[in-house]
Each structure stands twice: as C-alpha cells, then as structure tokens.
Amino acid sequence: MRWENHPFSRLTQATTPDPENHTKGTAMTTDFDQLIDRSGTGSNKWSTYRGGSHAGPITPIGPDLKGDGPIPMWVADMDFASPPPVLDALRARIDHGILGYTHATDSYFDAVTGWFKKRHGWEVPADWISTTPGVVPALHFAVKTWCQPGDKVLVQRPVYYPFFRSITNGGCEIVSNTLIEEAGVYTMDFDDLERKAADPKVKLAILCSPHNPIGRVWTADELRRFGEICNRHQVIVIADEIHGDLIMPGQRFQPYGQLGAAFADNAMICTAPSKTFNLAGMHLSNMVISNPELKQAYDGYMTTTGVAGGLNPLALVACEAAYRDGEPWLADVLAYIHGNFQTLSDTLATHLPMLKPTALQGTYLAWVDFRGLGLDQPKLEKMTQLDARVLLDEGHVFGPEGFGFERFNLACPRPVLALALSRLQDAIGRL
Ligand SMILES: Cc1ncc(COP(=O)(O)O)c(C=O)c1O
C-alpha cells in the first residue's frame, strides 16, 4: 500500500518535518520514508529476534510493506542509510584498493575532537581517547580493569541490559540504584545511591546518559549530584554517552566530562558515532579518559585482550566522515524521529489511550507503558509478537522494573511505524 493511501497517513503528515525549518539551507538528502530491504545482509534486527520469548527465524515484511511478516522494532539500529558523505568516503576508500593494517590517524582524532567541541562545546585533547571496538566491549574491559571478582557495580534499572552481563562476566555483583517512576516521569534516587555507593565493595557506577530505555536526558544538576556521590565514595563513573547526540528539540545534553575536572578525572566516558550515524556494524567507539592513571590502567588491560592497536580501515573512514560531514543529515534524522514520536503519541492518545508513552527527551527508543491492558507478561508478549506481529523489546529485559512496558525503536520509516501501530490496535481490539 502506498503511504499516501495508508489509513494512518493523514495522522502523520502534519508532523512530517519541513527541511527548510530544521536544516538551514541544506536540502534533505535521505528519503526516510523509504523502507530499504535489509534481507540477506546479516542484519540482526531483520533476521534474528532476541527481544522477547517468541524467538526464531523470522520472515519480516518486505520493502513494499506487503505480507503479514513481523515488523522488527527492537535492537537499536536505524532502518535508514548512513549519511551520504559517509557512503561517499567509503566508496573512495574501497577504490583505493588496499585494506591493510590501519591505526587511528591525526585526521581521525581531529574529526572526533572537533565534533565534541562543535556539538557539545566539550574540549577533549586527542591523547585522552582510547579507540575500542564498541561500547559494550569497553564496559566489559572497564569491569576487568577496575574490579576484582566479588566486587559490586552500580547500575540504574531499568537500563540497557548488556550492562548486566559486563558486570557478571567479570565475576562482580550488580547493584541497582533503581530509578524512581512517578506518573511516567523518571528521576534518580540520590538517597539510595548514597547508601549503596558507601559500600566499599562498590567500585564502579555505570551511568546511562541519555538513559536507554526510558529516554531521559539528565540535567547538569542531576549529573553533578550523581558524580558528587560517586566521588565521595571513590566509585569510578563509567558514563555511557552513546546516545548523547540523539537529543530531541528543547533538550540539552550535558557531557559528563564537561562538568569539570573533579568529575572527568574519576570517569571513563564512552562515546561512539554508531547510534548517531547508524554505524553500529563498524564497531568503532572512542573512550575518553582524562585521568592519566585511569587511562594507563584501561589501556594496559586492553593490551591483554589482543584487540588493542589496529582498526578496521573502513570503520576509520566512515567514522571520520560522519563526524566531519554528517551534521546536516543528523539534523534531518532527528527531526524525522521526533515526528515519529509525535505519531506514536498522537496515535496512542487517539486509538489506544490505555498505552502510555514516556516523554522522549533523547535516544530514538520509546518506552511505552502497556500495564493499562491488564495483561500478564506471557499474554502481553503473545499479543505483541504473535498476534500483532510487532517485535519490540520486552520491558523486563531491562530489569524487573520494566514488566508491563515495551520499548519501540522509532528509527524506522513512518509508514512502517504506522503499520505497526495499526496492527497493535487490531490485536488489542481482538483481546
Ligand atoms: C546505552 C547503550 N550502550 C551501548 C550500546 C551498544 O554499543 P556498541 O554497539 O558500541 O557495543 C547500546 C546499543 O543499543 C546502548 O543503547
């Protein structure tokens, strides 16, 4: 069915971003409404499903949105092509023909540090950066670097679930400084944090900023209070800022490392172009560690893993081009995702008022409260995955606080979102 004819298209046309409004003088370069067929590319999102119970081989919808195959809206990558300057740079690099051993160049570090400065006003000397093949590997390395088996690591559930494995993999115990939820608004529990951080066994605190899955962009004040407590108890902060460039209108992202030296010097800040520019498969991220002792310890551990030193030449080129020339595309994609969130909110308010979306301040992941349906977990999963055939991340995978919630990945063409919402409406209607 063509998008203009889709029953939900009128609902969403009003929120389709006007390129004139959000990118001064830059024409929109990517048609985000178009669904690109990812079959045969080894895409995790489109060929395996691990976000809920009904795992198994999937034959999802085709690019024409025909067929009743499942719609994958779970793992956090975008169904959009990366920025055109990135694709051009990759083509040029391939044309060079030689793909031998490669290291991060000065020009790469200029692009990365230039982005931090231009985008966030955050000054980072290149020698504070350690390149790492992904943020999740960096979390595993951090636990191995700064903890002994039997130590404890703080997280703030509900939270990105691979944090848990990085802790237990190092023989450590997960301690949750659980977020407080009141009428759909999440805040940090500082009294609980103070108590838990005081335990001498707690060595690290993993901060998710912006917070996946609840979509909060923490304020400078919240981050300062968090950091002061961790500093007081000698708990090193691992600030996962992978979603730090994905900020919705009206919000301001505060890099943890920019709060001041007292905060930065007790932290490792995890950054990456992977969510921002849809380059997750490139496996290249940048850890910022300003404290030389912490950096030496982290780099030292990295050398024992056998992955330190070399970079994939295509990843290097893609990440440099993204940080150098990807900003206009990012403005477009953020406006589009914001439009998708408005579509989700408007559609739920009109057709499914018992489902409550949490305000999206950052990330492209919407956290929706399904508890109003009164379904237990097996029935909820059956309804979404088997009846509606929409593959979401089940809320409880982010911790028990997530029972009854679902996480939607909104980085998809709006017609796909509309189709998923109409399927959910039908399936809920049949309950
Ligand atoms: C908070 C957070 N950290 C890390 C990652 C993944 O990082 P990487 O692919 O660099 O290992 C994700 C992906 O969704 C995420 O949401």
The ligand as an ORCA input file, in Angstrom:
! r2SCAN-3c Opt
* xyz 0 1
  C      23.299      2.531     26.208
  C      23.958      1.702     25.146
  N      25.255      1.399     25.251
  C      25.893      0.658     24.317
  C      25.210      0.171     23.214
  C      25.911     -0.672     22.183
  O      27.197     -0.233     21.991
  P      28.155     -0.918     20.934
  O      27.357     -1.352     19.772
  O      29.140      0.166     20.634
  O      28.811     -2.053     21.651
  C      23.854      0.466     23.070
  C      23.095     -0.063     21.932
  O      21.906     -0.032     21.896
  C      23.213      1.257     24.056
  O      21.923      1.575     23.963
*
